[in-house]
Amino acid sequence: MTAAAHFESPVPVFNKVDSRARWRQFALPAAAVLLAAVAPAVHAEAGDPLSDRFNIQLGGFLLSTETTLRVDGEFDQGTEIDSERDLGLKDSDRFRIDAYWRIAPKHKIRLMYFDTSNSADKTLERTIEFNDTIYTVGLDVHAKTQTQVTELAYEYTFMKRDTYDLSGSFGIHNLKFQTSLGGELNGNPLPNLQNTAEANGPLPVLGLHGVWRFNDQFYIDALVQYFQISFDQYDGSVTDLTASAVWQFSKHVGVGAGWNNFITKVDVDGDNFNGMLRWKYGGARIFVTASF
């Protein structure tokens, strides 16, 4: 049995252009606009977070998570489950990547990605109902969660000074979360006690981003993002807090450390999924940064 929730963004559809003349009318102005946007960034200075053109950060995320979920079935409301207490799922450390492209002095595209997965075997200490299936106390279960987070955002710098800037942002924080729960007897799966629930979709966020470069080698970067939505069958919110300090010891390479705290709360009442997900991750980041 499988329960799934999908949050989908509208996808624009463009008609084909049959005439080459019409194609040129579109392509030439578009190319001119792109060149005009990118040209100012040619004067970017590597190593300066206020003006560099490209930046990428690669490092480890010392992850701490708190996951509470409920998967309702067609007939009954499920049990609210704490993934660590009830299923034995522990925290883990994961790889993470952050990057941005400054397409113009006041315009930036930002990307973030990481994924994590955990699995555990546990003897249930209480009875759990998951997608209309009863898992009784004392039953051996195998639980697994897989989470993938991708963010794509646009930033506009509305305040720019010699040593700091302040930007507003709008982006999509896509959360793909899957959890499975299966009963076992002597280590063998019980076919009638196997369930999977999945939530997958983009969550929009608005943000405020500040960078302060207090000398040629050190700067601080902080980001706050939030959004709340209540529409049709979905009701939830996203909160994202990030701060880091970087030592840019050479023109192109630096090292940094920071903290990120992210909270997602989503209630879904749909045809394919009924339930609740409360997912919080937070932890320290240690990374190497490259600037161009």
N, C-alpha and C positions, 0 to 999 in steps of 0.2 A: 504494500500500500504506500502511496506517495501523496504528500500534500505539498503544493508549491504556490508561492506568491510571486507575481511579476509586476514590477513598476516600470512601465515603458514610456519613453519620451517620444513625441511625434517625430517622424522622419520626413524631411522635405523631399518632394519628388519633382524633378525637373524634366520637362519635355525635351525631346531631341530637336536639335536645330538642323534643318534640312539644307539650308542655304549657307554656302561658305561666306557669303557677304554678311549674313546675319551673325555668323560666328565671329568674324573679325570685329564687327560692331560691339560685340560683347567682350571678346578677349583683349583687344587693345586697351580699352579704358580700364579693364580689371588689372592688366599688367602695369599700367601707369600708376594706379592707386597702390598696388603692392610695392613697387619700387619706391614710391614716395614715402611709404611707411617704413620700409627697411633701411633706406639710405641714411637717415640720421643716426642709426645704430652703428654705422661704420666707424664712428668716432668713439666707440665704447672702449673702456680701459679695463683690461684683464686685471683681476685681483681687487677691483673696487666694486663692492656690492651695490653701489648707487649708480653705476654706469656700465658694468660688464654686460656683454651681449648674451653669453651662454654660461650657465652654472649647473653643475651636477654634483649631488652628494650621495655617496655610497657608504653604507655602514650597517651596524647591528641595532636592533630594537630589542631592548631588555623588557619584554612584554609582560604586563600583568593584566588579566582580564577578569571581568565579572559578567557572567551570562545567566540571565533568567529568561525562561521561555515557557510557553504554553501552547500546545497544539490541540485544538478542538476537533472533534470528529463530526460526523453528520448528525449524531444523536445526542452526544453529551459533551460538556465542557471538559477539557483536559486538566491535568494537574499542573500547577505552577512548579517548575523544576529549576533548582539551582544546579548548574552543570558540575560544579566542583563538589559540593556537599552530597548531592544525590547520585551522581554518575561517576565521580572520581576523576574528572577531567582537570588537568593541572595547567599552569602557565608554561610558556616556552619562549625562547629567544629566537628572533627571526631577522632575516635580511630585509633591508628597506632601501628604496631609491627615491630621491627627490631631485627635481630639475626645473629650470625655467629658461625661457627664451625671451629676451627683451627685443621685441620687434620694432620699437621706437622708444625715444627717451622716457615717455610717460605710459607706455603700453607693454604689458608683459603677459606671457602664457606660462602657467605653472602646472606641473605634473607631480603626482605622488603615487607610489604603488608599494604594497607589501601583501603577503599572504601568510597564513598560519594554519596548521592542522594539528589536532590532538586526538588521541584515542585512549581508551582505558577499559579495563575489566573490573567489574564490581558486583558484589552481592548486595541486592537492594535492602535497605534498612526500613523502607516503608513502601506501601503499594502506590503505584503510579499509573495514571491513565494517560495514554499518548495516542491521539488519532483513533479514538474508539477502541483501543486495545488496552487490556488490563495486564500490568506487570506486577505480580504479587510480591509481597515482602518475602525475602529469602531467596528470590530467583537470581541466578547468575546472568548478568547482562554484559554485552559489549556495546560501548557508546563511542561515537566518533563525531567530531565537528571539523568543518573546513570553512575557512573564512578568507575572502579576498577583498581587499579595499583598493580602489583606484579613484584618484581625484584629478579632475581637469578643471582649471579655473582661469579666468581672465582678470587682470588687474589694471586699474587706471590710477596713476599717481597724481593726486590733486594737490599735494604739498611737497615741494622739492627744494631742499637747501643744500649747502655745501657738505654738511656732515650727517644729514638724515633726510629720510623721505617718509611719506605716509600715503598709503594707497587704499582704495576701496576695491573689493573683489566680488565676483559672482562666479559660482562654479557648481559642478556636479560631483557629489561624493557617492560613488557607486559601491554598494555593499552587497556582496554575494555570500550568503550564509547557508550552510547545509548541515543538518544534524541527522544522525541515524541512531536507532536504538534497536537492539536485537536480543531476544532471550536465548539462552544456551543451556544445554544439558550435557555435562561431562565434556565441555569444550566444543560441542557440536551445535550449530545453529538450529533453532526451532522454527520451521517455516512459517507457522501461523503467528509468530511473535517478531516479525521483521517490519520495521517502519522507517521511512525517511521523510523529512520535512525540509523545504527549501524556500528561502526568500531571496529574491534577486532583482535589483533595480536601482535606478539613480535617485538620489536624494539631493535636492537643490540646497545650496548654502550661500549666505551673504557674509562677507567678512571685512575686517579691517586689518591691514598689514603695515607694520612699521620696521624700519631698519635704521640703526644708529651706528655710524662709523666714528668712533671717538679717537682713533689714530690710524696710521697707515697699515697697521697689522691686526687690529682687533675691532670686531663689530658685534653688535647684538641684533638678533632678528626675532620678532614676536608677531604672532598671528592669532586672531580671534575670529571664529566663524560660528554662525547660528542660523537655524531656520526651523519654522514650525508650520506644519501643514495639516489641514483637516478638510479632506475632499473625498466625496463619494464614500468608498469603503475603507479609506485609509485615514488614520489619525496618528500623528507622531511628531517627533522633533529630533534635531541634530545639534549637538554642541561640540565644538572642536577648539581646543586651546593648545598652542604650541609656542615654545620659547627656546632659543639656543644662543650660544656664544661661540664665536669662531676666531681662531688664530690663523691669519693668512701670512704664514712665514715666508712664502715666496710669491712671485707674481701670479703663478698659475695654480699653486697647490696650497691647501690649508687643512687644518683639523678642527673639529668642533665637537661640542657636547650639548645636550639639551633635554627637554622633556616635552612629551605630547600626551594630552588627555582627550579622549573622544568618547562621546556618549550618544547612542542611538536608542530611541524609544519609539516603537511602532506597534500599533494595534491594527489588525486586519480583519475585516468581516466580508469575505468574498466567496465566490462559488467554489474556487479551487483551494482556498486556504482560510481557515478561521483560527485566530489565535493571537499571540502576543510575543514580542521579542524585545527584551531589554539587554543591550549589549554595550559594555563599557570596556574600553582598553586604555591603558596608560603605561608609561614607562620611560626610562632613560634612553636617549639616543647617543651613540658614539659613531662618528663618521669622518670620512675624508672628503674634502671638497675640491673640485677642479673648476677653474674660472678661465674664460676665454673672451 
